Structure formats: C-alpha cells, structure tokens
Amino acid sequence: MPLRATALAWIALPLAAGSAAAQDAHYWTYGYGPVGQLTEGVLVGGVNDLSAVYYNPAALALIEEPRFVFGLTSVELASIEAPDAAGRNLDFDSLVFDIVPSVVAGRIGSGEGPNRFAFAFLSRHDTDWDLAFSDTSVSAGSPDGSAGFGRARQRVVEYWAGGTWSHRASAHLAFGVSPFIAYRAQRARRALTLEELSSGTTRAVFIAEENEYDHVRGLVKAGLAWRPGRAELGLTVTTPGIKLHGAGQSAWNASIAGNAAPPLLSASSQDGLEATYHSPWSVAGGGTWRGTRTTLHTTVEWFSSVAPYEILSPEPAPVAGSAVTFPLVFEGAADSVVNFGAGVEHRLGHRFTLYGGAARNASSWRPESETLAAWDLVDVTAGVSLDRGGSRLALGVGYAWGSEDLPRVITPPGQAGSVTSARFSRWTFSLGGSLGRGR
C-alpha cells in the first residue's frame, strides 16, 4: 500500500493495545490442581482437593481429608497466525513457549468441627505475545524501493492470593467464601517503521506507542455445595472486585521525514497516571456423579459483559509547530460469554486413574478492546494419575484451537471493513501433585 496512506492509517488509529492480550480474552485458560488440570476445571460440583479454594469454597467443609495441592506447572506451546493483519503480505505470526506456575494451596488448622480454613495462590493469566510483520521491495536493478517493519507485543500477568472459610451446615450441605487480592500487570507496545525511495524523493515514517500499568483489586468468590450421595452439586458467584491500587504510564512517538512532504513530529511521555481495570461478574453451576470406578463432572459458567472504559487516560499528544493533537487511547471492554465443559475420571485399579475433558472456552472479545483474541476455543485434555499412600502425581496433555475473521490491525483509507482470518492453537503439558487421602 502507499507509504503515506499506511502512515496516516497508523497515526489515525489508537495504537494502544486493548485490555486483553492474546489469551486474556478467555476465562478458562487454566485448570487448578491435578484433577482440575486434566478435566478442564469442571469441578464446581465435585472438587475434592484444596483447589476448592478457587472452584467452590463451600466444598472444603464436605471433604473428609482435602488433598493439599503443593504445585502445578504447565508448559505451553502456543501459536497465532493472522495473515494480512496489517495489509496485503503483512502477516502477524508468533510461536510462544512458556512455563506457567498455576496453583499452590494448603489447609489452615486441624480441620475438626464444622469450619474449615485454607489458603491459595493462583496464576490467572500469564501471557507474552510478540507479533511482527515486514515487507520489502528493494533490488539492485531499481533505484526505487520501499521497506517496512512492524511489531506488536503484549505482556499480561495476573495473580490471585487469598483464603477460604467454609462452614458445614449439615452432613450434606455447606457454604463458603474465598476473598482474594488480585494483582494485575500489563505492558502493551506497538511500533512501525516505513521507508520509501521513489524518483529521487525519500520519505520515512516511525510510529510507536507503549502503555503499561499495575493494578490491585479485592474480590470474593462465594459458594454453595450439596452432596447427598453419589450426586454432588455446586454453585458459585464471583464478584468483579474493588480497586485498591492502580498506576501506569504512557509513551508515544510519531514522525514523518523526507523531501517529498513537510516533516511531522509528535511525542509524549506521561507517568503517574491512574490505572483502572474492570473484571466481570460470574456465576457457575456444576454437578458430579460418582460411580464405582467412573466419575463424571460438568460445569457451566456465565460471565457478565464489561462496558468500554479507559484503563489509562493520557493527555493527547502534541504536534511540533501545530495546534493538532493525537488522542491516546488505552481501553478495556469485554463481551458476555457462557463457558461449559465436561470431564471424566476412570479408575483402572488402586493406583492408576485416567482423565479426560472437553470444554468450550468462549472469547469475551469486542471491537473496543482492540485485541486479536476474538476466536472461541475448543479445549480437550487427557491424562493419568498415580496414587500412592497419601500422595497423587498427575501427568497430562491438552490441546486448544480456534479461528475467527477479524478487522485488520491497520485499515488503510478506502478499505473500511477489511478483515483477516486469524488462527490459534496451543499445546499444554502439565505435571501436578497433591498430598492427603481425599477421594
């Protein structure tokens, strides 16, 4: 595409990456505990280890000997491809290999009486995407040529730390709450460099923007559990959270130089900005049926929408020698989604158990969030555990995939509505363990 048209398109668009990184638009990315990881986390009804702190705090009081979840590590190999995301022949692609700590949970106190207490540390998001494209047309046979290189990177981490109080109201009924402190950090960068030489005239364009913030909020997950026999039912509600701290900064630089057009320079660097992050309400219901050797789990969870809002509100960037300014926008937004899935456990004997699960992990993407993660995912997992004495060791593998047509990251003038098809896939290899008799 013509260099100046591309440059104007980039400058005109808000370059801030949206509220979600490539996997931050999906709420069911991680499972917790050796069983949760291998059954797609559909344990709201029948969780039986200390991952109950997250899945259903009420269940803790109904577990005779809750398993202590001492650690889980997931090794992720994920790829994203978005051909023509920045125009014809300007593709985004990335391959990510990451080691993601998931959960550590333990019980507090002896566990005697109707009240139970526990603590947990959870990794809710841990993504790092580095997307790039390039296009060159330079040869020794022609004095004219053009070249371009662009990059978009997003890094998001979110950790929850908290505890659980669970109360057994009767032999089969309990309720509980898990208050959490959630820490979230995000850094979003975009940059573009373009050069053109035509008929002796030159032009160069450079545009870059970076936004980053830290945010701390408090939230609560409340649950109800009923276990009259082989059937185990659960219900949970998770609140959006209350802001405890939020701060960030923003940087912007844009320039056009050459002998074919007047030069342009715009720059801004702002720190000490207030940062805001909005998360959704969620309501989950689940059931588990325990047979002699086979256990079936299922869960459905609804997440509310989040109206568009400003994560950071930097002042518009000035232009040297002009009253024109460029608005700097860093927004968040989320659509309402419903996720659902099913999992199975089958005991082969006293020591070995096979696991499997499948789930729909819908994307909360909406155009205001400016993220590529608009695709709904299908997640499948399989694994095996070894029980020996009071310990359990679990190994598993999972695969997720999805695709969606998206608006182009850059839409040149006259090409409104242009789309590109993005494809995502992820392999997950997990190792988990727990201590305690449990079930």
C-alpha positions in Angstrom: 0.0 0.0 0.0 1.2 3.6 -0.5 3.6 4.6 2.3 1.8 7.8 3.3 -1.6 6.1 3.3 -0.1 3.5 5.6 1.5 6.1 7.9 -1.7 8.1 8.1 -3.7 5.0 8.9 -1.3 4.1 11.8 -1.2 7.6 13.2 -5.0 8.0 13.0 -5.7 4.7 14.8 -5.4 4.5 18.5 -2.3 2.3 18.8 -2.7 1.3 22.4 -3.3 -2.4 22.7 -6.6 -3.2 24.3 -7.5 -4.7 27.7 -6.7 -8.2 26.6 -3.6 -10.0 25.5 -3.9 -12.9 23.1 -5.3 -15.3 25.7 -6.6 -12.8 28.3 -9.9 -12.7 26.5 -10.5 -16.3 27.6 -11.5 -17.0 31.2 -11.0 -20.8 31.3 -7.4 -20.9 30.1 -6.0 -22.6 33.3 -7.1 -25.5 35.4 -6.0 -25.9 39.0 -4.9 -29.0 40.9 -4.0 -32.3 39.3 -7.7 -33.3 38.7 -8.8 -29.8 37.6 -6.0 -29.5 35.0 -6.9 -32.9 33.4 -10.7 -32.4 33.4 -10.8 -28.8 32.0 -11.6 -27.5 35.5 -15.2 -28.5 35.5 -15.2 -29.2 39.3 -17.7 -26.7 40.7 -19.8 -29.6 41.9 -17.3 -32.3 42.8 -13.9 -30.8 43.6 -12.2 -33.0 46.3 -8.8 -31.3 46.9 -7.7 -27.8 48.0 -8.3 -26.3 44.6 -11.7 -25.9 46.2 -10.4 -22.5 47.3 -11.0 -21.5 43.7 -13.6 -23.9 42.2 -16.1 -23.9 45.1 -15.1 -22.7 48.6 -18.2 -24.4 50.1 -16.9 -27.8 49.1 -14.0 -27.6 51.5 -16.2 -28.3 54.5 -17.6 -31.5 52.9 -14.2 -33.1 52.0 -13.2 -35.5 54.7 -9.5 -35.3 54.0 -8.9 -32.5 51.4 -5.8 -33.1 49.3 -3.1 -30.5 49.8 -2.2 -29.1 46.3 1.5 -28.4 46.5 2.2 -27.3 43.0 1.3 -27.5 39.3 3.4 -26.4 36.3 2.1 -26.1 32.8 4.4 -25.9 29.8 2.7 -24.1 27.0 3.5 -24.2 23.3 1.2 -21.8 21.5 1.0 -20.2 18.0 -1.0 -17.5 16.4 -1.2 -16.7 12.7 -3.0 -13.7 11.2 -2.3 -13.3 7.5 -2.6 -9.8 6.1 -3.3 -8.4 9.6 -1.5 -5.2 8.6 -2.3 -5.2 4.9 -1.5 -7.3 1.9 1.5 -9.6 2.6 1.9 -8.0 6.1 1.3 -11.0 8.3 1.3 -11.4 12.1 2.7 -14.7 13.4 4.1 -15.8 16.7 5.2 -19.0 18.5 5.3 -19.0 22.3 6.9 -21.4 24.7 6.3 -20.7 28.3 6.4 -22.3 31.8 3.4 -21.2 33.8 3.0 -21.8 37.6 -0.6 -22.4 38.4 -1.6 -23.0 42.0 -0.3 -23.7 45.5 -2.9 -24.3 48.2 -2.9 -25.6 51.7 -5.2 -26.1 54.7 -5.1 -24.0 57.8 -5.8 -25.7 61.2 -6.7 -29.2 62.1 -10.0 -29.3 60.1 -12.0 -30.5 63.0 -15.5 -29.2 63.6 -17.9 -27.6 61.1 -15.5 -24.8 59.9 -12.6 -25.3 57.6 -9.9 -22.8 56.5 -7.4 -22.8 53.6 -5.2 -20.6 51.6 -4.2 -20.5 47.9 -2.0 -18.7 45.4 -3.3 -18.8 41.8 -1.9 -17.7 38.4 -4.9 -16.5 36.5 -3.1 -15.0 33.4 0.4 -15.3 32.2 0.8 -14.4 28.5 3.5 -12.8 26.4 2.9 -12.3 22.7 5.4 -10.8 20.3 3.8 -10.3 16.8 5.7 -8.9 13.9 5.5 -8.3 10.2 7.8 -7.0 7.5 7.6 -6.2 3.8 10.4 -5.1 1.5 10.7 -4.2 -2.2 14.4 -3.3 -2.7 16.6 -4.6 -5.5 19.9 -3.7 -7.2 18.1 -3.4 -10.5 16.0 -0.4 -9.5 16.7 2.9 -7.7 13.2 2.9 -6.2 12.2 0.8 -3.3 10.3 0.5 -0.1 10.6 -1.3 3.2 8.6 -1.7 6.3 8.7 -3.4 9.7 6.1 -3.5 12.4 5.8 -5.1 15.8 3.1 -5.5 18.5 3.9 -7.0 21.9 1.6 -7.6 24.9 2.6 -9.0 28.3 -0.1 -9.7 30.9 0.2 -11.4 34.3 -2.5 -11.7 36.9 -2.1 -13.5 40.3 -4.7 -14.2 43.0 -3.8 -14.8 46.6 -6.3 -15.4 49.3 -8.0 -17.8 51.7 -11.2 -19.7 52.3 -13.7 -20.1 55.1 -16.1 -23.0 54.6 -18.9 -23.9 57.0 -20.7 -27.3 57.1 -24.3 -26.6 57.8 -25.3 -30.2 57.8 -23.8 -33.6 56.8 -24.5 -32.9 53.1 -24.8 -29.0 52.8 -22.1 -26.3 53.2 -21.4 -22.8 52.2 -18.2 -20.8 52.0 -16.3 -17.7 50.8 -12.9 -17.1 49.3 -11.7 -13.5 49.5 -8.8 -12.8 47.1 -6.3 -10.0 46.4 -5.7 -9.8 42.7 -2.5 -8.3 41.2 -2.5 -7.5 37.5 0.3 -6.0 35.4 0.2 -5.3 31.6 2.6 -3.8 29.1 1.4 -3.2 25.5 3.7 -1.9 22.8 3.3 -1.2 19.1 5.8 0.1 16.7 6.1 0.7 12.9 9.0 1.8 10.7 8.4 2.6 7.0 10.9 3.9 4.3 10.3 4.8 0.7 12.5 6.0 -2.2 10.8 7.0 -5.4 12.0 9.0 -8.3 14.7 10.6 -6.2 12.4 11.6 -3.3 12.5 10.0 0.1 10.1 9.6 3.0 10.5 7.8 6.3 7.8 7.2 8.9 8.3 6.0 12.5 5.4 5.4 14.9 5.5 3.8 18.4 3.3 3.6 21.5 3.7 1.9 24.8 1.3 1.7 27.7 1.8 -0.2 31.0 0.2 -0.3 34.4 -0.1 -2.2 37.7 -3.5 -2.8 39.3 -4.6 -4.3 42.6 -8.1 -5.2 43.4 -10.0 -7.2 46.1 -12.7 -9.7 45.1 -14.8 -12.5 46.6 -15.9 -15.9 45.4 -18.8 -17.4 47.3 -20.1 -20.9 47.0 -22.8 -23.4 48.0 -22.3 -27.2 47.9 -24.8 -30.0 48.4 -23.6 -33.7 48.4 -26.5 -36.0 49.3 -24.8 -39.2 47.9 -23.3 -40.1 44.6 -24.5 -36.8 43.2 -22.6 -33.7 44.1 -23.9 -30.2 43.2 -22.3 -26.8 43.5 -23.0 -23.1 42.8 -20.6 -20.2 42.9 -20.7 -16.4 42.4 -17.6 -14.3 41.8 -17.6 -10.5 42.2 -15.8 -8.1 39.8 -13.6 -6.6 42.6 -12.9 -3.3 44.2 -9.9 -1.2 43.2 -7.1 -1.0 45.9 -4.3 0.5 43.7 -3.7 1.4 40.1 -0.9 3.3 38.4 0.6 3.4 34.9 2.4 5.3 32.3 2.2 6.0 28.5 4.7 6.9 25.8 4.1 8.0 22.2 6.4 8.9 19.3 5.4 9.6 15.7 7.5 11.2 12.9 7.5 11.7 9.2 10.6 13.0 7.4 11.8 13.3 3.8 12.0 15.6 0.8 8.5 14.6 -0.5 6.4 16.1 2.3 6.6 18.5 5.2 8.1 16.9 8.3 6.0 15.9 11.3 7.0 15.2 14.9 4.7 14.2 17.7 5.8 12.9 21.0 4.5 12.4 24.6 5.8 10.7 27.7 3.4 10.6 30.7 3.8 8.8 34.0 1.9 8.7 37.3 -1.4 8.0 35.6 -4.3 6.5 37.4 -5.0 2.9 36.2 -8.3 1.2 36.2 -9.2 -2.4 35.4 -12.8 -3.9 35.3 -13.4 -7.6 35.6 -16.8 -9.3 35.1 -19.3 -10.9 37.5 -19.5 -14.7 37.0 -22.0 -17.4 38.1 -21.1 -21.1 37.8 -23.1 -24.2 38.4 -21.8 -27.8 38.3 -22.6 -31.4 39.1 -20.6 -34.5 39.6 -21.8 -38.1 39.6 -19.5 -40.7 41.3 -19.8 -44.3 40.2 -17.9 -47.3 41.4 -15.0 -46.7 39.1 -16.1 -43.8 36.9 -16.8 -40.2 37.9 -18.4 -37.6 35.6 -18.1 -33.9 36.0 -19.8 -31.0 34.3 -19.9 -27.2 34.8 -21.5 -24.2 33.2 -20.3 -20.6 33.9 -21.7 -17.3 32.8 -19.5 -14.1 32.7 -21.1 -10.7 32.5 -20.1 -8.1 29.9 -17.8 -5.1 30.7 -18.7 -1.8 29.1 -15.9 0.1 27.3 -13.8 2.1 29.7 -10.4 3.8 29.8 -7.7 1.8 31.5 -5.4 4.8 31.2 -6.4 8.3 30.3 -3.2 10.1 29.0 -3.4 13.6 27.6 -3.5 13.9 23.8 0.0 14.0 22.2 1.1 17.4 20.8 2.5 18.0 17.3 5.5 20.3 16.9 4.5 23.7 15.5 0.8 22.8 15.2 -2.4 23.0 17.2 -3.3 19.5 16.1 -3.0 16.7 18.7 -3.3 12.9 18.5 -5.6 11.3 21.0 -4.0 8.5 23.1 -6.5 5.8 24.0 -6.0 2.7 26.1 -9.3 1.0 26.6 -10.8 -2.2 28.0 -14.0 -4.0 27.3 -15.5 -7.5 27.4 -18.5 -9.3 26.0 -20.7 -11.6 28.0 -19.9 -15.2 27.5 -21.0 -18.7 28.6 -18.4 -21.4 29.0 -19.3 -25.1 29.6 -17.5 -28.4 29.7 -17.4 -32.0 30.9 -14.8 -34.2 32.4 -14.4 -37.9 33.3 -12.3 -39.9 35.8 -11.9 -43.7 35.4 -10.0 -45.8 38.0 -8.0 -48.6 36.5 -7.1 -50.0 39.9 -5.9 -48.9 43.3 -3.2 -46.7 41.9 -3.9 -45.5 38.4 -6.7 -43.2 37.2 -7.4 -42.0 33.6 -8.8 -38.5 33.0 -10.3 -36.6 30.1 -12.2 -33.4 29.4 -13.6 -31.1 26.8 -14.8 -27.5 27.1 -15.9 -24.5 25.1 -13.8 -21.6 26.2 -15.5 -18.6 24.6 -13.8 -15.3 23.8 -15.0 -12.1 25.5 -13.6 -10.0 22.7 -15.4 -7.0 21.4 -14.1 -4.3 19.0 -13.4 -1.7 21.6 -10.7 -3.9 23.2 -8.5 -4.0 20.1 -7.2 -7.5 20.7 -6.7 -10.3 18.2 -8.3 -12.9 20.5 -11.8 -12.9 19.0 -11.9 -16.7 18.5 -13.8 -19.1 20.6 -11.6 -22.1 21.7 -12.3 -25.7 21.9 -10.1 -27.3 24.7 -9.5 -31.0 25.1 -7.3 -32.7 27.7 -6.2 -36.2 28.7 -4.0 -37.6 31.4 -3.2 -40.1 34.1 -2.5 -40.0 37.8 -0.7 -42.4 40.1 -1.9 -42.6 43.7 0.5 -44.0 46.3 -0.1 -43.7 50.0 -1.3 -40.2 50.7 0.1 -38.6 47.5 -1.1 -38.2 43.9 1.1 -37.5 40.9 -0.7 -36.5 37.7 0.6 -36.1 34.1 -1.5 -34.7 31.2 -1.6 -33.1 27.8 -4.1 -30.6 26.4 -4.8 -29.0 23.0 -6.9 -25.9 22.2 -7.8 -24.4 18.8 -9.9 -21.7 17.3 -10.1 -19.3 14.4 -12.1 -16.1 13.6 -12.3 -13.4 11.0 -11.1 -10.1 12.5 -10.8 -6.5 11.5 -7.3 -5.7 10.2 -5.0 -4.2 12.8 -4.3 -1.5 10.2 -7.2 -0.4 7.9 -5.9 1.8 5.1 -8.1 4.6 3.8 -10.8 3.4 1.4 -10.7 -0.2 2.8 -13.0 0.0 5.7 -14.3 -3.3 6.8 -11.3 -5.3 5.6 -10.8 -8.5 7.6 -8.2 -11.1 8.1 -8.6 -14.7 9.3 -6.6 -15.5 12.5 -5.8 -19.0 13.7 -4.8 -20.0 17.2 -3.6 -23.3 18.7 -2.0 -24.3 22.0 -0.4 -27.4 23.4 -0.3 -27.7 27.2 1.8 -30.3 29.1 1.1 -30.5 32.8 2.6 -32.0 35.9 0.7 -31.8 39.2 0.6 -33.3 42.6 -1.3 -33.4 45.9 -1.0 -34.8 49.4 -3.7 -36.2 51.6 -6.1 -39.0 51.3 -9.1 -37.3 49.7 -11.0 -39.4 47.2 
